[in-house]
């Protein structure tokens, strides 16, 4: 972006990069968010120190909120850099600017709640090394598979239907599914009773 669109287009061999970023930039940022999820292993990483969560004078909703907030905060760092790079370089209307700003937030919330839901569903507190929880756990694998499927389906929908008309229903469905999974996660029996 600093080099200008013309130089990047020549370097990458892409034509009409400005139009592509204007149209799909928010979804590209969102796709990166979908592939980076810390919540799918955040509770399992407590491991043998889970007693700290059990004895803490806070409810499960506060624990889940903090795990989701950490994931979204990590996304926020990349999001700010992406917004600084994209927004000044696109020529567009007010709706497109709103979509560019808010669409990645929906993606981030969606994958955060998906990760926390599957981490609770496939909780593993007895592990020998962190890699087994972060990379090889069922929660992590399922979360990443959902992310890949979501990216593929979104991309297919963008090519079938005009981006502007499909991105709003996609974001609304992300919000509905995210809120549903969040509420379902909170309603579970206190996280660690079986351990």
N, C-alpha and C positions, 0 to 999 in steps of 0.2 A: 504494500500500500504506500509505503514511503517512497518507493521508486516510481510510482505512478502505474496506472493500468496498462499503458502501452508496453512498458518494459517487461512487466510480469506476463502479459499476453504472449509476447515474443519468447520469453524464457520458458514458459510452460506449454506453448503451442495451443493456447486456448483463445478462441475468438469471443468478443463481446463479454469480457469479464465483468464489466461494470453492470450490465444487465443481469448477469447470473447472480452477482452479489446482492444487487438490489432485490431481486426476486427471491432468492433462496438462502441468502446469508444467515438469516436467523435460524433456519433449519439445519444448516451446516454446523453452526455453533451448538445447537441443541443435540445434534448427533454426537459431537465430541463429549457433551455432558453425559449422554446415555452410555457411552463406553467407559466412563470413569465414575465408579460408584464405590464409596467407602462403607456404606451402610450394610452391604450384604455380608460383611464380616465383623462389623463393629461390636456387636454384643458378644459374639463367640470369642473375640479377642480378649475379653475379660478373663477367660479361662479360670484358673484356680482363685483368682481375686474377685470372683463373682460375689463373694460374701460382702464386699463393700457396697455393691448395689442393693443387696438384700437388706442391709442394716441402715442404709441411707434414709433419712427422713423425708424422702420425696416419692412421688407417685410414678407409676410407669409412664404416664403421659410426659412427664418432665424428662425422663430418661430418653424416651423416643424422640422428643423434641430436640434434645441436645445432640443426639446422633444425626438426625436429619439436618440440623443447623450446621454441624461440622461439614457435612457433605456439600451443602449448598454454599457454605462460605468458601470452600476450596474451589467450587465452580465459579464463585463471584470473582475471584482473582483473574481467571482466564476471560471471564465475561467482560470485565472492565477493559482489558487490553483489546479484546475483539471489538467492543463498541467504539473505543478510541480510533481503531483502525478503519472500521466500516462506515460509521455514521457520517463523518465529514466527506467521504469519497463517493457517496451515492446521491443521486439526484432523484428525489421521489416525493410523494405526497405524504400527508399527515398520517394516513392509515398505515402506509408501509413503514414509517418511522415507528409507530406504535407496535406494529408486529415485530419489527427488528429488536425492539427493546424488551417486549414481554414474552415472546414465544420461547426463548431459551429458559426463562424462569419456569414455565410450565413443564418443559422437558426435564429440568433439574428436579423439580418437586416430584414428578412422576417416578423417575428412576430412584430417587431417595426413598420413597415409600415402598416401591417394589422391593428394593434391597432389604429394608428393615423387616418387611413382611416375611420374606423367605428366610432371613436370618433367624427370626423367631421360630418359624416352622421347622427349620432344620438346624436347630441350635446344637452346637458342639463345643462343650467346655473342656473336654478331655483331649488335648492335643499335645504333640511333642514339639512341633515347631510352627511358627506363624505362617509359613508358606502353605502348609496344609489347609489352614483356615482361609487364607486370603485368596489363593489360586485354585485349590482343589476341592473346596467344600461344595456340597450340592447347592447351597444358597448362592454362592458366587457364580457357579456355572449356570444355574437357571436364570439368575438376574442378567448375566451377560447374553444368554440366548434370547431372552425377552428383548433386550436392547437391540440386538442384531435384527430380530424379526420386526421390531418397531421401525427401525431405520429402513429396512427393505420395503415394508408396507407403505410407509410415508412417502418414500421416493416413487413407488409405483403410482400412488394416488396423485402425486404432483404431476406426473406425466399424463395421466388419464384426465384429470380434472384441473382446471385453472388453480394455481397456487392460492390466490387470494380467497377463493371460495372454499377450499378444502382445509386450509391451515386453522381457521377458527374452529370448525368442528373437531379437528384433531386435538387442539389445545383443550377444548371443553371436555373431550373424552379423557384426556390425560388427567385433568383436574378431578373429574368424577371418579375415575378408577383410583387415583391417588388418595382421595378423601376416603373412599370405601376401604382400601387396604389399610390406611392409617387407623380408621375406627376399628376395623377388625383386629389389628395388631394390639390396640389398647384394650380391647375386650378380652384378650387372651388371659388365662390365669397368670398370676404374677410370674414373670419370665422364668424364674429359676426354681420353682417349687419342686420340679422333678429331680433336681440335682442336689 
